[in-house]
Amino acid sequence: MTLRHLRHRHSALWLAALAHRLSGLALAVFLPLHFLTLGLAIRGEAPLESFLRWSDQPLVKLAESALIFLLMLHMFGGLRLLVIENLSWRDGQKQAATIVAGVSAAIAFFLLARMF
């Protein structure tokens, strides 16, 4: 492939689509871990309490905010796709994709600040 064929990969909309797909994959990896954690509650209070104490570490809190960022990014990216598929094309879609990333980051940082 030549560089001319890869030029589209520098577009904000292509990067938004890539971020949407990657955030979906990351959330798919997280989901079984979430179910395993919920399974600790079935085993009893002690295993769940031990896990909850472990989850109070700063690195885990940072990972939680990254998870929130991925959730927001994926949700807003999905909403963007619904708009693209069901409404007519708008000139401001690149700006909307950038705003979505910024709003996702702002929500994640706000919730991270509230955790500490």
N, C-alpha and C positions, 0 to 999 in steps of 0.2 A: 504494500500500500504506500502511496505517496502522501506527503504532508497535506496535499490538497484534499485528499479524501478524509482526513482527520480534522479538518478545519471546524466542522460543526461541533466538535467536542469542547470547544472553548465558549460555546454559547451558554448564556445563563439558563436558558430553558433546558438544554441537555444536562447541565449540571443539576438542575432541580429534579429532573427525571431520575438521574443517577442517585441523588440523595434519597429520593423516595424509595427506590428499590433497595438500596443498602440499609436504610433504616428499617424497612420491612424484614429484611433478612436478619438483622440484629435482634429485632423484636421476636422473630420466630425462634431464635436461639435462646432468648431469655424465657420464653413461655414455659418450657419444660422445667426450668429451674424454679420458676414461680410455683408450679404445681407441686414440685418436691417440697418446697417450703410450706405450702398449705398442708401437705401430707404430715408434716411434723405435728400439727395441731391434733391430728387424729391419733398419733402415737402417745400423746399425753402432754401435760403442762411443762414438764421438765425439759424435754428436747426443744420445744418451741421457745421457752424462756431462754435457753442457752443460745439459740440462734438469734433471738432478738437482742441479747446483750452483745453478741458478736457484731450485729448490724449497726451498732452505735459508733463504730470506728469512723474516723474522718474519711478514710479512703472509700468506705462503703457508701457514705453519704454523698461523696463526689460521684460515685458510680450511679447512685440513685438520680442525681440531677442530670447526668448524661442520659439515663433512661428516659427521664421526663422530656429532655430535649428531643430524643429520638421519637417519642410518642407524639409530641407536638408537630415535629417536622413531618412525620408520616401522616398525621391527621390533616394538617393544612395542605400537604401535597396531594392527598386524596381529594380534598375539597377543590383544589385547583384543577385536578383532572375532571371532576364532575362539571365544573364550569366550562372547561374546554369542550367536553363532549356534548353538553346540553345547551349551551348558549353560543352566540356568534363570536368569532375571533375578535379580540380587542388588542389595540396597540400596546397597552400597558402591561402585558403579561410578563415581560422580563422584570419590570419593576415590582409586580405582584409577587413573583418568585423570590426576589430579594427581600421584600417585606416579610414574607412568610418565614424565611430563615431568621430574620432579625426578631420577629415576634416570638418564635420558638425559643431562641436563645434568651430573650428577656424573661420569658416565663420560667425557664429552667433556672436562670440565675436568681430570680426573685424567690423561687421555692428553695433553692440552695441556701440563700441568706436566712430564710425563716427556719431552716433546720438547725442552725447553730446558735 
